[in-house]
Amino acid sequence: MVRLRKGRTLFSILLLIIVILLIKLISLESPSVSSKLIKKNNTRYTVIIREFESFDNDVVDTTYSVLNVCGDKCQVLVMSDDLIYPPLALPPQAKVIKLNPDILEQPPNLAQLLQHSQYVVLLPDGTRWSSSSQLQDLIVLLENGDSQVVGVGVGGGTLTCHRYNLDLRAWSLSIAPSPHSEACDSVSGRVTLILRTQHLLNLTHPLARPVQVSLGLQGAARGWKVHLTHGMVLGEGRQLFSNEHLQWKRQTLNDERQKGLFHIFGIKKVVRSSQEVEWYGCSRKTPRCFPTVVDDTPDYLYRSRWTPPCCLEGLRATARHVFQSLRACRARWWLEGGSLLGAVRSGDIIPWDYDVDVGIYAADVDRCQQLKSSRWQTVEDQDGYVWQRATEGKFYRVHYSATNHLHVDIFPFTPRDGLMTRGQWPNAHKQDQDFPEHFLRPISTISFAGVMAAAPNNVRDFLELKFGVGVVENPQYPNPAVLAYNNISARTPL
């Protein structure tokens, strides 16, 4: 019995010693948050050098700088759209990836290239790393913050934080500076960006150039934010683009890439922070942005978008020209159909409409030389607008230009027994119907497309006669059955 008690005592002493040793081990200095993260994330990360030019670059020394710091803990990928010429004398640990392969080559598999990496660093050409702690600190910020991307400046240049207002439905982007914010949509200036590999792979165009604009656009569409660090700056290599010719060449290429980027993402109007507007859609010298409309449903509605802003501008200009021409010949005219509906709702074209409708007294057609002449031939007036008799029926059409067929339709009406009638309505819609002439006695006015346009009196009654009760307050796309078949809601709030 005594021996048993001695054994239990010895066991208790040993257990106490073990507990004390464990407490001492735990009480030793705890590793920092960054150390925990690096141990936890002992997987490789990938440095991608994408922003560089073949004709003047510092890619080789940038690559050596990275590898000297990260060693075998990272891989470096130099990614180019085409063959890099002259070739780069890169270290064997770095790979050159051509994104646009030749006809007999296989396209690169980005997911496979990054399969062992938890993070991707998008490094601009000419960057210098001095220690691995710089990367570790960025990873800490990425893991502990709410942002999906972390950015750090390169060299002593100024970085500007931008806020993007991206309205894909309206094909538009507005850019405003946000200089005192650390949460950006995009950053201008020389900046290194780090993000999780899976986030990069989830992008539609993960490596499109310019990288900062591309990442900003795709991130803004997904609600991402870029955290811009202010307490750290990466080093810079030799000066690039040191003369005016190289700077011009680089800027020209950058402008072309940005234009291509806006085309890919369907952005046709960009409003800069200076309020300068840039257009990337159609003009009078090009065809309009959408094809012939079928079933009254333009193709952009199937894309869950509205009329491109460049097309709306063309329609407004054409409408104003037609109004001025009809006034000049003292014709009696008025806004019709969906155009009048847009004027009542917002003083403008309905955001998804594709033409402008005008009514005219048939007896006044011959007062206007353009309409009279266009009965037998197409007429281009001195301002470049094209007048013609429409092939679909007994009405007239005025085009934005001979190339761009955005148009205003002019429908002649004849008073008969107190009604304004067109006779037979070919391919009639709900709103295509005769109406009492008292709506035009007298003709009123309404704001539309930046000017005052002629309109029926008692305009709400007129519209509800044509479209139904509540039409002003209840916007709806045309041809709901077609849209519903394609899983698109026919109703959309303004």
C-alpha angles and dihedrals in degrees: 000000000000090000090053091051091049090051092051091049092050091049091050091051092050091048090050091051091051092050091050091050091050091050090051091050092050092045092057116106108297117232117256122259090255091052090051090051095048091049092046092045099043088148121114123268126209127230112205120197104198107141104076139104126233093220096057123011147140096208098128095055091040089055093049089049091056096045092048088060105037101030112180093348092085144032126222120217120188105201124197134169092227142007112314109234126219090032120246121242094222126173114260092252091065125075131206112219120195107206097195105052126201120256095273096041130091118239114248117263104226094188091054092047090053099037095113096044127092094185136035123208115202102206123190118224114270098034123142126202118204101185143003090242089075090063092042091055091051090051090051090053091048094048097043099041137072095239124101094211132038121203132197127185125248117218122339098306124128119262120206123201113218133197116216122208100194115187105180093175089060094038088237142129127193119193123200128174118243101188099170097047129095093196107076136170089212139357128218121205132049104322138158115220129202126190140155114282093234091055091054092048091051092062119101093227105017098174104032116138140273081046098202094050093043093049090045094052096045091043093049089052088055098041095253125156132206116220109213114206119217102182098064136054128184120223126258132226130211121332113269130205091020098172135053095252094055091045091051091048092050094046092049091052091046092052091050091050092049091050089051090048092054089049092052093050095041098246112153102164127045122184111198125210088259087060089247110147122220121195123209100169135071130324137183088278095055136053116267119269098255134052129239109312115246123197090000087287115115117214094249092067088063086056090054089247136118133231110309111255093237089057091049089052090051091049092050092050092048092047093051090049092050092048091051092048093049092049091049092057092043094239121162107240141150142185113273140198120336093001091061089046090054091048091055094046101044111348089254146072114301104264093242099038121116104199143021123244125212131178124211136182105258090223090062097055093091090054089072113068093204092056094041093051094044091064089083106020143015112266128202111199127214091269094055098255115137121225121195143152108259117244092217096068148317100318140090133249130203116199127207088235142331088271102035111057100195100137154185117226117215115201119197115219127192123207112235127167092340094312131105104226137179093192110227115015110215113215088000123204128201092268093047100096142113118267139192114279091226087083086070097045094112110009111224133201135241136182113260134162093347098311139071112267131192114258141171117269118248086031096182092056089046093053095044089051089054102037108015138261116315095018093134094056097038112061114198135176118244120264099017093188092061092048094045090053087057093046094253119136113242093210123070128171118231 
